[in-house]
Amino acid sequence: MSSGLDYFRQNRLPHIWCPGCGHGTVTGALTRTLAKLGIDKNNVVVVSGIGCSSRASGYLDFDTLHTAHGRAIAFATGIKLSRPDLKVIVMTGDGDCTAIGGNHFIHAARRNVDITTIVMNNNNYGMTSGQYSPMTPTGMLGTTAPYGNVERPFDLANLAIASGATFVARGTSYHVQLLGEMIEKALLNPGFSVVEAVVGCPTYYGRKNKLGGAVELFNWQKEHAVNVKAAAAMAPEKLEGKFLIGELYNKAAPEFTAEYARLVEGVRRKFDDFQGGVRGCAQNSD
């Protein structure tokens, strides 16, 4: 079985992600999962928007699109509608996906388009110097929140579920094996799938909030993440200040591109019947 290395554009390596950034870990988890599933890279399209996470598309040896800020899911929807046979994957960040891309996210979930969306959540806009994002926890610092963020962050998993996604999971760049398992389930789900990958940003978020470097951020993930299976047996007070990882939601629903294809076929049959009737009338009039 391939290690996933042949899914990278070797001439684009080494990558330029900061030391300790979790984006490379998530990208590696994706390629190893694709290799495990034996998915031909010629049948994969990876779409990204703008941000540190979105650099992944440039390193991966698939058909890839590096699109405008927040528009990755919109482009991915067009690809899936035109080529439903392809495996379409969106790699995005918390700012790219939930701020300017927020409407695209919720409507792709509502439609249940067969797209796997991997959201690398590092709690800030890392590429543009650490501004706060819709996922920055209340009270935490950013370059645009020098006295602390007063806004409440999204719970991305709950947002995805409420919007209609049929598979939702969360992992971290520390819990790599579990992350790969969640990506695998997302890829196999015939509908809109969301995997939130909690990752560290030691360069901006960690330093700005005095959380330490890469090691400390990995340890924070280890200490604050609780597997959803273990959480079911824990008292509520034990879960205070923690977040759940693992499979959070999995419920089938009609997939958009398949439903759209059925609609088109139904309209085509009606049109053909109409044309046949017109031809019949013309022949009878002769």
BAFI-3210 file (N, C-alpha, C; in Angstrom, 3 decimals, decimal comma, padded with zeros to 6 digits):
// residues 286
n [1|2|3|4|5|6|7|8|9|10|11|12|13|14|15|16|17|18|19|20|21|22|23|24|25|26|27|28|29|30|31|32|33|34|35|36|37|38|39|40|41|42|43|44|45|46|47|48|49|50|51|52|53|54|55|56|57|58|59|60|61|62|63|64|65|66|67|68|69|70|71|72|73|74|75|76|77|78|79|80|81|82|83|84|85|86|87|88|89|90|91|92|93|94|95|96|97|98|99|100|101|102|103|104|105|106|107|108|109|110|111|112|113|114|115|116|117|118|119|120|121|122|123|124|125|126|127|128|129|130|131|132|133|134|135|136|137|138|139|140|141|142|143|144|145|146|147|148|149|150|151|152|153|154|155|156|157|158|159|160|161|162|163|164|165|166|167|168|169|170|171|172|173|174|175|176|177|178|179|180|181|182|183|184|185|186|187|188|189|190|191|192|193|194|195|196|197|198|199|200|201|202|203|204|205|206|207|208|209|210|211|212|213|214|215|216|217|218|219|220|221|222|223|224|225|226|227|228|229|230|231|232|233|234|235|236|237|238|239|240|241|242|243|244|245|246|247|248|249|250|251|252|253|254|255|256|257|258|259|260|261|262|263|264|265|266|267|268|269|270|271|272|273|274|275|276|277|278|279|280|281|282|283|284|285|286]
n.u [000,852|000,485|002,324|001,347|003,008|003,336|001,282|002,033|003,352|006,475|008,340|007,474|008,118|010,449|007,641|006,266|005,052|004,936|007,274|005,931|003,320|000,056|-000,999|000,413|000,409|-002,308|-002,672|-000,976|-002,352|-004,628|-003,563|-002,467|-004,788|-006,221|-004,487|-004,725|-007,372|-007,089|-007,612|-007,559|-005,424|-006,039|-008,705|-009,407|-010,164|-008,881|-009,807|-009,144|-009,242|-008,208|-005,426|-003,313|-003,892|-004,910|-002,787|-002,236|-003,325|-001,530|000,634|-000,215|-000,546|-002,844|-005,662|-006,096|-007,550|-006,880|-008,612|-010,616|-010,853|-012,721|-014,349|-014,061|-015,816|-017,942|-016,791|-016,123|-018,647|-019,591|-017,781|-018,447|-021,098|-020,741|-019,009|-019,843|-018,681|-016,203|-013,998|-014,360|-012,669|-012,448|-010,104|-009,656|-009,573|-010,336|-011,027|-011,314|-013,392|-015,557|-016,040|-015,934|-016,605|-018,817|-021,599|-021,536|-020,702|-022,838|-024,931|-024,058|-023,997|-026,727|-027,785|-026,601|-024,375|-022,100|-019,338|-016,212|-015,239|-012,529|-011,729|-009,288|-008,696|-007,224|-007,839|-007,438|-006,577|-004,015|-002,225|-002,213|-001,207|-002,457|-005,089|-008,267|-010,729|-013,963|-013,832|-012,233|-011,729|-013,738|-012,387|-009,743|-006,648|-005,850|-004,354|-006,184|-007,731|-006,645|-007,153|-008,561|-010,929|-014,300|-016,411|-018,583|-017,491|-018,143|-019,536|-018,316|-018,975|-021,623|-022,824|-022,513|-024,029|-026,600|-027,047|-027,350|-025,417|-024,333|-022,388|-020,330|-017,392|-014,693|-011,258|-007,789|-004,505|-002,822|-003,996|-003,503|-004,037|-006,778|-007,762|-007,187|-008,912|-011,385|-011,349|-011,346|-013,934|-015,420|-014,746|-015,943|-018,590|-021,654|-022,382|-022,548|-019,743|-018,018|-014,980|-013,605|-010,479|-008,599|-005,942|-002,645|-001,333|001,551|003,078|001,542|-001,127|-000,509|001,766|000,829|-001,104|000,342|000,628|002,621|004,979|005,090|005,123|003,808|001,285|000,474|000,339|-001,726|-003,899|-003,923|-004,621|-007,106|-008,898|-011,517|-012,507|-015,521|-016,800|-015,750|-016,628|-019,323|-019,618|-018,837|-019,123|-020,897|-019,456|-016,848|-016,345|-016,160|-014,655|-013,508|-013,291|-015,043|-013,914|-013,856|-016,403|-019,149|-021,632|-023,759|-025,802|-027,820|-028,975|-030,791|-028,609|-027,312|-026,304|-027,061|-029,839|-030,318|-029,514|-031,494|-033,707|-033,098|-033,102|-035,776|-037,043|-035,953|-037,116|-039,817|-039,637|-038,821|-041,075|-042,937|-041,871|-042,153|-044,936|-045,518|-044,347|-045,941|-048,443|-047,901|-047,447|-049,941|-051,468|-050,576]
n.v [-001,201|002,240|004,928|007,396|009,371|009,654|011,231|013,799|016,816|016,659|018,555|020,832|020,744|021,330|022,179|025,421|025,886|026,981|025,866|023,398|023,939|022,655|022,054|020,605|018,084|017,409|017,386|015,285|013,210|013,109|012,309|009,799|008,453|008,500|006,896|004,500|003,851|003,391|005,208|006,531|009,071|010,566|010,769|012,572|015,767|018,607|021,434|024,734|027,765|030,797|031,279|029,928|027,163|026,658|026,473|023,853|022,729|023,405|021,759|019,204|016,471|016,382|017,146|020,438|023,355|026,625|028,921|031,985|033,988|032,345|031,083|028,431|026,207|026,897|026,753|024,036|022,869|023,410|021,859|019,289|019,049|019,110|017,000|014,417|011,984|012,348|012,502|014,980|017,311|019,698|021,840|023,873|026,796|028,039|030,765|031,273|029,495|029,935|032,650|034,777|032,726|031,579|031,486|029,880|027,507|026,744|026,426|024,489|022,372|022,275|021,549|019,119|018,321|016,112|016,463|016,465|018,276|019,605|021,283|023,236|024,261|026,770|028,808|031,438|033,987|032,890|033,320|036,002|037,416|036,889|037,812|037,903|035,298|033,879|031,632|032,082|031,771|033,325|036,117|035,584|036,675|038,601|040,034|041,877|041,993|043,219|043,552|041,400|039,055|039,803|038,513|035,631|032,402|030,334|027,054|024,786|022,154|021,833|023,832|022,781|020,417|021,441|022,767|020,788|018,907|015,558|013,940|014,509|015,281|015,530|016,129|016,221|017,654|016,356|013,884|011,861|009,350|008,930|011,162|010,490|008,290|009,560|011,190|009,223|008,076|010,306|010,655|008,413|008,839|009,432|012,333|015,692|016,178|016,937|017,541|018,767|019,871|020,386|022,458|023,698|027,056|028,125|030,355|032,738|032,672|031,086|032,400|035,031|034,689|033,712|030,936|029,213|027,241|024,963|022,386|022,804|023,544|021,201|019,569|020,865|020,199|017,437|017,342|018,589|017,525|015,184|011,952|011,210|008,836|008,136|010,324|009,898|008,423|010,071|012,412|015,559|017,718|016,906|017,353|020,025|022,780|021,195|019,657|017,758|014,942|012,828|010,828|012,758|013,040|011,268|010,711|009,627|011,235|012,425|012,912|015,799|016,114|013,715|013,828|016,087|015,166|013,236|014,891|016,365|014,283|013,524|015,840|015,806|013,500|014,263|016,364|014,984|013,385|015,376|016,453|014,225|014,082|016,449|015,920|013,791|015,024|016,722|014,911|013,713|015,852|016,161]
n.w [000,000|-000,765|000,776|000,573|-000,285|-003,014|-003,701|-003,534|-004,962|-005,740|-006,524|-005,314|-002,725|000,019|002,192|003,172|005,581|008,976|011,542|013,633|012,956|012,435|009,958|008,021|009,198|009,051|006,276|005,603|006,880|005,283|002,737|003,358|004,011|001,594|000,133|001,550|000,963|-001,663|-003,707|-006,892|-007,897|-010,098|-010,054|-008,176|-006,910|-005,415|-003,653|-002,636|-000,657|000,497|002,609|005,263|005,509|003,007|001,341|000,978|-001,338|-003,331|-002,871|-003,367|-005,602|-007,385|-009,520|-008,880|-007,363|-006,513|-005,055|-004,823|-001,793|000,629|-001,217|-001,874|-001,448|-003,085|-005,660|-005,557|-005,467|-008,053|-009,529|-008,639|-009,529|-012,301|-012,726|-011,290|-010,767|-009,666|-006,801|-004,604|-002,696|-000,178|001,219|003,859|006,018|009,377|009,271|006,488|005,865|007,699|007,901|005,469|003,796|004,948|004,201|001,889|003,041|004,813|003,011|001,206|002,969|003,605|001,117|000,884|-000,709|-002,249|-000,991|000,601|003,284|004,850|007,619|008,832|011,882|013,451|015,096|014,339|011,843|010,381|008,210|007,613|009,741|012,229|012,910|014,649|014,287|013,272|014,830|016,985|020,420|022,983|024,642|024,000|022,525|019,574|016,626|015,740|017,904|020,337|023,034|023,756|022,484|022,115|021,038|020,640|019,691|016,783|017,133|015,243|014,510|015,473|013,951|011,373|011,572|012,174|009,812|007,953|007,146|006,535|007,604|010,322|012,012|014,414|014,902|015,960|015,453|017,078|017,757|015,610|014,388|014,902|013,559|010,890|010,637|010,852|008,580|006,638|006,987|006,306|003,596|002,523|002,928|001,321|000,741|002,117|003,960|006,950|008,468|011,233|011,993|014,675|015,118|015,917|016,070|016,476|015,788|015,662|017,085|019,360|020,409|020,746|022,690|024,744|025,052|024,628|022,674|019,838|021,051|023,506|022,542|021,271|023,519|024,829|023,161|023,602|026,308|026,459|024,655|024,316|023,630|021,982|022,592|025,084|026,493|026,806|029,093|031,105|033,807|033,668|034,835|034,550|031,945|031,545|029,997|028,090|024,785|022,311|020,415|017,518|015,876|015,410|014,254|012,069|009,597|007,054|004,041|001,134|-001,612|-003,190|-005,934|-007,118|-006,828|-008,372|-010,890|-011,336|-011,497|-013,832|-015,708|-015,578|-016,564|-019,121|-020,202|-020,236|-022,057|-024,345|-024,717|-025,252|-027,618|-029,216|-029,319|-030,696|-033,162|-033,928|-034,171|-036,303|-038,361|-038,571|-039,411|-041,964]
ca.u [000,000|001,241|002,397|000,726|004,008|003,180|000,211|002,616|004,196|007,790|009,075|006,963|008,572|009,702|006,579|006,671|004,326|005,817|007,556|004,906|001,975|-000,619|-001,564|001,122|-000,071|-003,629|-002,469|-000,428|-003,438|-005,475|-002,919|-002,369|-006,130|-006,506|-003,685|-005,346|-008,597|-006,736|-008,280|-006,704|-005,298|-006,645|-010,137|-009,521|-009,966|-008,761|-010,102|-008,846|-009,488|-007,040|-004,989|-002,238|-004,403|-005,195|-001,553|-002,171|-003,643|-000,336|001,581|-000,816|-000,473|-004,152|-006,219|-006,347|-007,932|-006,628|-009,628|-010,715|-011,082|-014,047|-015,159|-013,664|-016,970|-018,722|-016,106|-016,235|-020,014|-019,640|-017,036|-019,207|-022,268|-020,332|-018,346|-020,210|-017,861|-014,939|-013,936|-014,066|-012,241|-012,131|-009,192|-009,924|-009,262|-011,479|-011,408|-011,745|-014,635|-016,682|-016,271|-016,409|-017,158|-019,834|-022,840|-021,287|-020,613|-024,135|-025,829|-023,581|-024,485|-028,180|-028,037|-025,968|-023,515|-021,093|-018,017|-015,556|-014,637|-011,628|-011,535|-008,152|-009,060|-006,153|-008,410|-007,090|-006,098|-002,576|-001,404|-002,170|-000,614|-003,100|-006,351|-009,227|-011,655|-015,203|-013,552|-011,376|-012,493|-013,990|-011,352|-008,384|-006,065|-005,461|-003,843|-007,344|-008,399|-005,499|-007,601|-009,351|-012,080|-015,556|-017,435|-018,654|-017,095|-018,987|-019,243|-018,379|-019,681|-023,054|-023,249|-022,600|-025,162|-027,835|-027,207|-027,753|-024,336|-024,710|-021,319|-019,564|-016,427|-013,635|-009,999|-006,730|-003,220|-002,157|-004,628|-003,367|-004,706|-008,208|-008,033|-007,224|-010,144|-012,521|-011,253|-011,771|-015,400|-015,944|-014,577|-016,848|-019,977|-022,217|-023,056|-021,650|-019,021|-017,172|-014,032|-012,892|-009,178|-008,069|-004,494|-001,995|-000,621|002,508|003,678|000,697|-002,098|000,171|002,652|000,036|-001,848|001,305|000,310|003,830|005,295|004,398|004,968|002,766|-000,005|000,120|-000,068|-003,058|-004,853|-003,962|-005,257|-008,451|-009,763|-012,101|-013,198|-016,966|-017,199|-015,406|-017,431|-020,668|-019,626|-018,250|-020,020|-020,804|-018,404|-015,558|-016,207|-016,043|-013,404|-013,020|-014,028|-015,200|-013,333|-014,431|-017,577|-020,167|-022,941|-023,734|-027,186|-027,969|-030,017|-030,606|-027,433|-027,767|-026,013|-027,880|-031,204|-030,339|-029,446|-032,811|-034,587|-032,757|-033,558|-037,234|-037,373|-035,592|-038,137|-041,020|-039,364|-038,833|-042,475|-043,581|-041,397|-042,795|-046,324|-045,542|-044,077|-047,121|-049,490|-047,512|-047,645|-051,375|-052,014|-050,216]
ca.v [000,000|003,482|005,749|008,685|010,330|009,889|012,206|015,140|017,363|016,661|019,784|021,925|020,509|021,285|023,163|026,642|026,048|027,247|024,718|023,163|024,136|021,373|021,866|019,505|016,844|017,138|017,045|013,931|012,291|012,976|011,523|008,405|007,878|008,256|005,739|003,332|003,546|003,065|006,141|007,016|010,526|011,198|010,900|013,447|017,210|019,317|022,850|025,532|029,194|031,600|031,103|028,951|025,827|026,537|026,160|022,404|022,375|023,580|020,681|017,915|016,139|016,085|018,356|021,307|024,739|027,574|029,876|033,240|033,854|031,916|030,570|027,061|025,308|027,267|026,129|022,589|022,499|023,413|020,688|018,067|019,005|018,822|015,694|013,746|010,789|012,701|012,711|016,404|017,589|021,097|022,056|025,269|027,183|028,537|032,074|031,118|028,726|030,374|034,095|035,132|031,523|030,995|031,178|028,723|026,334|026,286|026,021|023,192|021,404|022,171|020,794|017,800|018,050|015,100|017,097|016,316|019,554|019,507|022,643|023,299|025,330|027,226|029,883|032,794|034,109|032,748|033,782|037,464|037,930|036,528|038,471|036,947|034,716|033,431|030,480|032,490|031,737|034,595|036,536|035,350|037,817|038,559|041,351|042,752|041,942|043,362|043,522|040,190|038,911|039,885|037,746|034,194|031,666|029,257|025,640|024,407|020,876|022,087|024,609|021,859|019,513|022,216|023,194|019,645|017,966|014,193|013,366|015,554|014,729|016,448|015,514|017,193|017,286|015,456|012,566|011,689|008,140|009,198|012,120|009,722|007,486|010,449|011,586|008,055|007,998|011,449|010,385|007,340|009,268|010,019|013,569|016,739|015,694|017,961|017,134|019,885|019,462|021,395|022,524|024,804|028,103|028,663|031,619|033,882|032,454|030,605|033,433|036,188|034,344|033,167|029,523|028,438|026,861|023,831|021,284|023,189|023,514|019,786|019,096|021,427|019,347|016,155|017,474|019,170|016,756|013,971|011,145|011,238|007,571|008,230|011,397|009,394|007,850|011,046|013,387|016,860|018,581|016,434|017,800|021,479|023,238|020,202|019,577|016,376|014,508|011,587|010,953|013,503|012,940|010,471|010,397|009,716|012,066|012,462|013,684|016,850|015,906|012,589|014,331|017,013|014,347|012,642|015,968|016,653|013,163|013,612|016,933|015,382|012,560|015,041|017,120|014,022|013,024|016,542|016,524|013,138|014,464|017,481|015,275|012,999|015,945|017,233|013,840|013,520|016,988|015,979]
ca.w [000,000|-000,846|001,988|000,265|-000,758|-004,441|-003,879|-003,403|-006,022|-005,104|-006,845|-004,490|-001,358|001,278|002,336|003,884|006,838|010,113|012,403|014,643|012,406|012,265|008,622|007,362|009,805|008,487|004,865|005,595|007,244|004,102|001,681|003,802|003,941|000,180|-000,251|002,180|000,231|-003,044|-004,619|-007,970|-007,766|-011,258|-009,782|-007,011|-007,079|-004,138|-003,829|-001,450|-000,789|000,828|003,988|005,456|005,211|001,582|000,616|000,772|-002,723|-004,152|-002,616|-003,676|-007,020|-007,949|-010,115|-007,726|-007,604|-005,424|-005,475|-004,081|-000,364|001,051|-002,322|-002,215|-001,502|-004,271|-006,790|-005,404|-005,841|-009,514|-010,012|-008,336|-010,404|-013,673|-012,738|-010,038|-010,573|-009,016|-005,351|-004,439|-001,325|000,117|002,348|004,196|007,387|010,147|008,766|005,105|005,791|008,530|007,787|004,129|003,168|005,803|003,482|001,030|003,921|005,321|001,923|000,711|003,953|003,424|-000,116|001,030|-001,859|-001,904|-000,880|001,903|003,678|005,992|008,132|009,755|012,816|014,348|015,918|013,892|010,471|010,559|007,099|007,524|010,984|013,483|013,261|015,212|013,320|013,920|015,684|018,099|021,677|023,667|025,573|023,498|021,830|018,173|016,227|015,647|019,213|021,245|024,430|023,916|021,602|022,864|020,344|020,876|018,491|016,284|017,318|013,836|014,365|015,629|012,789|010,239|011,797|012,045|008,420|007,141|006,805|006,900|008,424|011,002|012,967|014,841|015,329|016,235|014,859|018,035|017,647|014,163|013,921|014,918|012,488|009,648|010,635|010,583|007,178|005,856|007,034|005,555|002,169|002,120|003,114|000,094|001,081|002,609|005,134|007,562|009,500|011,842|012,504|015,593|014,938|016,607|015,336|017,454|015,350|016,010|018,153|020,560|020,947|021,160|023,906|025,713|025,257|024,400|021,305|019,234|022,013|024,457|021,856|021,121|024,847|025,104|022,455|024,301|027,625|026,398|023,759|024,899|022,634|022,206|023,209|026,507|027,089|027,113|030,436|032,022|034,428|032,992|035,388|034,048|030,562|031,498|029,422|027,136|023,532|021,874|019,153|017,036|015,022|016,146|013,601|010,845|009,255|005,603|003,442|-000,325|-002,038|-004,106|-007,354|-007,575|-006,955|-009,509|-012,107|-011,525|-011,957|-015,226|-016,521|-015,644|-017,483|-020,476|-020,671|-020,547|-023,289|-025,446|-024,941|-025,889|-028,996|-029,949|-029,572|-031,730|-034,447|-034,254|-034,646|-037,617|-039,338|-038,736|-040,183|-043,349]
c.u [000,883|001,223|001,708|001,702|003,848|002,011|000,729|003,371|005,588|008,570|008,586|007,400|010,022|008,655|007,072|005,814|005,319|006,122|006,492|003,490|001,344|-001,118|-000,888|000,675|-001,411|-003,511|-001,914|-001,482|-004,359|-004,821|-002,778|-003,730|-006,518|-005,746|-004,278|-006,585|-008,330|-007,396|-007,272|-006,637|-005,865|-008,157|-010,415|-009,327|-009,925|-008,918|-009,786|-009,153|-008,211|-006,706|-003,881|-002,695|-004,545|-003,939|-001,456|-002,410|-002,432|000,676|001,085|-000,897|-001,802|-004,494|-006,635|-006,732|-007,626|-007,485|-009,591|-011,082|-012,530|-014,866|-014,856|-014,868|-017,856|-018,100|-016,271|-017,622|-020,159|-018,933|-017,858|-020,436|-021,879|-019,683|-018,630|-019,407|-016,580|-015,098|-013,471|-013,818|-011,925|-011,215|-009,220|-009,552|-010,477|-011,932|-011,992|-013,131|-015,800|-016,944|-016,802|-017,013|-018,322|-021,110|-022,675|-021,280|-022,002|-025,052|-025,357|-024,008|-025,982|-028,514|-027,540|-025,215|-022,417|-019,686|-017,477|-014,822|-013,829|-011,285|-010,412|-008,338|-007,894|-006,534|-008,015|-006,766|-004,569|-001,745|-001,222|-001,893|-001,482|-004,317|-007,312|-010,214|-012,958|-015,016|-012,634|-012,188|-012,637|-012,868|-009,940|-007,942|-005,806|-004,955|-004,984|-008,216|-007,324|-005,884|-008,491|-010,586|-013,370|-016,663|-017,428|-018,266|-018,191|-018,568|-019,414|-019,160|-021,187|-023,615|-023,449|-023,813|-026,485|-028,106|-027,550|-026,662|-024,700|-023,610|-020,500|-018,657|-015,420|-012,419|-009,012|-005,453|-002,374|-002,676|-004,673|-004,123|-006,215|-008,589|-008,124|-008,482|-011,361|-012,522|-011,712|-013,301|-016,038|-015,866|-015,560|-018,319|-020,509|-023,046|-022,054|-021,048|-018,072|-016,274|-013,331|-011,604|-008,622|-006,548|-003,933|-001,376|000,366|003,045|002,861|-000,199|-001,421|001,024|001,863|-000,664|-000,986|000,964|001,521|004,022|004,534|004,138|003,837|001,376|-000,471|-000,343|-001,440|-004,136|-005,023|-004,783|-006,709|-009,409|-010,234|-012,836|-014,678|-017,460|-016,908|-016,279|-018,815|-020,761|-019,087|-019,315|-019,831|-019,679|-017,009|-015,286|-016,090|-014,660|-012,798|-013,778|-014,002|-014,490|-013,923|-015,614|-018,708|-021,553|-022,790|-025,171|-027,411|-029,126|-029,785|-029,445|-027,802|-027,527|-026,818|-029,330|-031,334|-030,323|-030,794|-033,814|-034,367|-033,274|-035,078|-037,691|-037,074|-036,639|-039,420|-040,848|-039,413|-040,266|-043,212|-043,182|-042,033|-044,238|-046,443|-045,326|-045,296|-048,246|-049,186|-047,753|-049,123|-052,001|-051,704|-051,209]
c.v [001,245|004,219|007,089|009,703|010,632|010,815|013,645|015,529|017,566|017,943|020,994|021,794|020,947|022,404|024,372|026,893|026,212|025,954|024,591|023,401|022,771|021,090|020,727|018,157|016,445|016,709|015,633|012,893|012,059|012,070|010,059|007,710|007,585|007,036|004,453|002,888|003,188|003,961|006,696|008,538|011,268|011,371|011,807|014,900|017,840|020,810|023,583|026,990|029,971|031,387|030,080|027,549|025,615|026,345|024,675|022,027|022,500|022,468|019,325|017,685|015,571|017,224|019,243|022,707|025,541|028,791|031,156|032,981|033,478|031,207|029,115|026,142|025,627|026,649|024,616|022,089|022,441|022,207|019,424|017,941|018,623|017,456|014,946|012,489|011,075|012,789|014,144|016,703|019,072|021,130|023,546|025,538|027,772|029,906|031,987|030,493|029,383|031,866|034,404|033,933|030,911|030,608|029,969|027,435|025,836|025,825|024,728|022,079|021,190|021,340|019,353|017,408|017,086|015,692|016,808|017,610|019,378|020,925|022,616|024,526|025,652|028,508|031,293|032,782|034,084|033,364|035,293|038,122|037,804|037,337|037,439|036,509|034,354|032,221|030,820|032,491|033,124|034,884|036,367|036,512|037,531|039,928|042,352|042,664|042,065|043,334|042,306|040,202|038,913|039,042|036,282|033,457|030,707|027,939|025,039|023,118|021,074|022,891|023,698|020,944|020,246|022,614|022,037|018,699|016,573|013,428|014,515|014,903|015,798|015,628|016,600|016,744|016,468|014,030|012,168|010,463|008,343|010,152|011,404|008,883|008,342|010,924|010,440|007,942|009,134|011,202|009,341|007,728|009,911|011,267|014,583|016,306|016,769|017,305|018,392|019,345|020,594|021,345|023,736|025,803|028,738|030,037|032,825|033,606|032,014|031,668|034,616|035,933|033,673|031,723|028,621|028,114|025,633|022,708|021,582|023,152|022,079|019,214|019,634|020,592|018,016|016,240|017,931|018,415|015,486|013,223|011,061|009,954|007,585|009,253|010,918|008,838|008,814|011,986|014,746|017,748|018,173|016,932|019,314|021,884|022,270|020,328|018,129|016,132|013,149|011,863|011,577|013,371|012,145|010,039|010,655|010,628|012,069|013,385|014,584|016,524|014,747|013,039|015,264|016,245|013,689|013,677|016,256|015,540|013,175|014,691|016,526|014,416|013,297|015,815|016,191|013,598|014,147|016,635|015,430|013,447|015,487|016,856|014,456|013,864|016,442|016,183|013,616|014,630|016,885|014,998]
c.w [000,000|000,486|001,802|-000,278|-002,238|-004,744|-003,752|-004,669|-005,434|-005,373|-006,062|-003,032|-001,196|001,352|003,143|005,115|007,980|010,882|013,489|014,183|012,157|010,864|007,865|007,890|009,217|007,024|004,728|005,929|006,051|003,058|002,089|003,725|002,504|-000,318|000,313|001,415|-001,228|-004,067|-005,626|-007,904|-008,973|-011,105|-008,588|-007,432|-005,688|-004,404|-002,530|-001,737|-000,549|002,304|004,084|005,066|003,714|000,744|000,283|-000,684|-003,641|-003,991|-003,092|-005,179|-007,516|-008,901|-008,950|-008,190|-006,345|-005,754|-004,646|-002,620|-000,064|-000,003|-002,671|-002,373|-002,702|-005,526|-006,749|-005,790|-007,356|-010,106|-009,821|-009,226|-011,835|-013,812|-011,442|-009,747|-009,803|-007,500|-005,129|-002,968|-001,206|001,338|002,660|005,650|008,080|009,660|007,378|005,025|006,514|008,488|006,387|003,406|003,917|005,081|002,569|001,859|004,314|004,183|001,250|001,657|003,783|002,200|-000,014|-000,238|-001,417|-002,002|000,517|002,223|004,949|006,429|009,167|010,651|013,739|015,088|015,526|012,402|010,521|009,456|007,100|008,878|012,223|013,886|013,857|014,137|014,015|014,831|016,854|019,398|022,303|024,669|025,078|022,617|020,359|017,791|016,052|016,904|020,290|022,724|024,708|023,024|022,421|022,232|020,775|019,597|018,034|016,931|015,926|013,624|014,476|014,459|011,583|010,365|011,587|010,600|007,494|006,710|007,302|007,619|009,006|012,035|013,344|015,258|015,672|015,533|015,827|017,878|016,165|013,665|013,854|013,793|011,148|009,529|010,312|009,128|006,278|005,826|006,241|004,055|001,661|002,252|001,834|000,395|001,592|003,940|005,635|008,597|009,994|012,446|013,372|015,511|015,670|015,648|016,307|017,084|015,787|017,211|019,451|021,219|021,496|022,489|024,975|026,092|025,059|022,932|020,857|020,235|022,994|023,814|021,596|022,460|025,234|024,419|023,179|025,584|027,559|025,479|024,456|023,800|022,975|022,860|024,703|027,207|027,495|028,527|031,491|032,578|033,751|033,520|034,915|032,632|030,437|030,980|028,414|025,823|023,046|020,544|018,792|016,129|015,821|015,546|012,321|010,541|007,769|005,210|001,938|-000,709|-003,218|-005,575|-007,921|-007,766|-008,157|-010,824|-012,390|-012,034|-013,437|-016,134|-016,663|-016,606|-018,920|-021,044|-021,070|-021,858|-024,495|-025,768|-025,662|-027,353|-029,850|-030,278|-030,659|-033,116|-034,915|-034,814|-036,045|-038,688|-039,623|-039,578|-041,641|-044,017]
res [m|s|s|g|l|d|y|f|r|q|n|r|l|p|h|i|w|c|p|g|c|g|h|g|t|v|t|g|a|l|t|r|t|l|a|k|l|g|i|d|k|n|n|v|v|v|v|s|g|i|g|c|s|s|r|a|s|g|y|l|d|f|d|t|l|h|t|a|h|g|r|a|i|a|f|a|t|g|i|k|l|s|r|p|d|l|k|v|i|v|m|t|g|d|g|d|c|t|a|i|g|g|n|h|f|i|h|a|a|r|r|n|v|d|i|t|t|i|v|m|n|n|n|n|y|g|m|t|s|g|q|y|s|p|m|t|p|t|g|m|l|g|t|t|a|p|y|g|n|v|e|r|p|f|d|l|a|n|l|a|i|a|s|g|a|t|f|v|a|r|g|t|s|y|h|v|q|l|l|g|e|m|i|e|k|a|l|l|n|p|g|f|s|v|v|e|a|v|v|g|c|p|t|y|y|g|r|k|n|k|l|g|g|a|v|e|l|f|n|w|q|k|e|h|a|v|n|v|k|a|a|a|a|m|a|p|e|k|l|e|g|k|f|l|i|g|e|l|y|n|k|a|a|p|e|f|t|a|e|y|a|r|l|v|e|g|v|r|r|k|f|d|d|f|q|g|g|v|r|g|c|a|q|n|s|d]
***
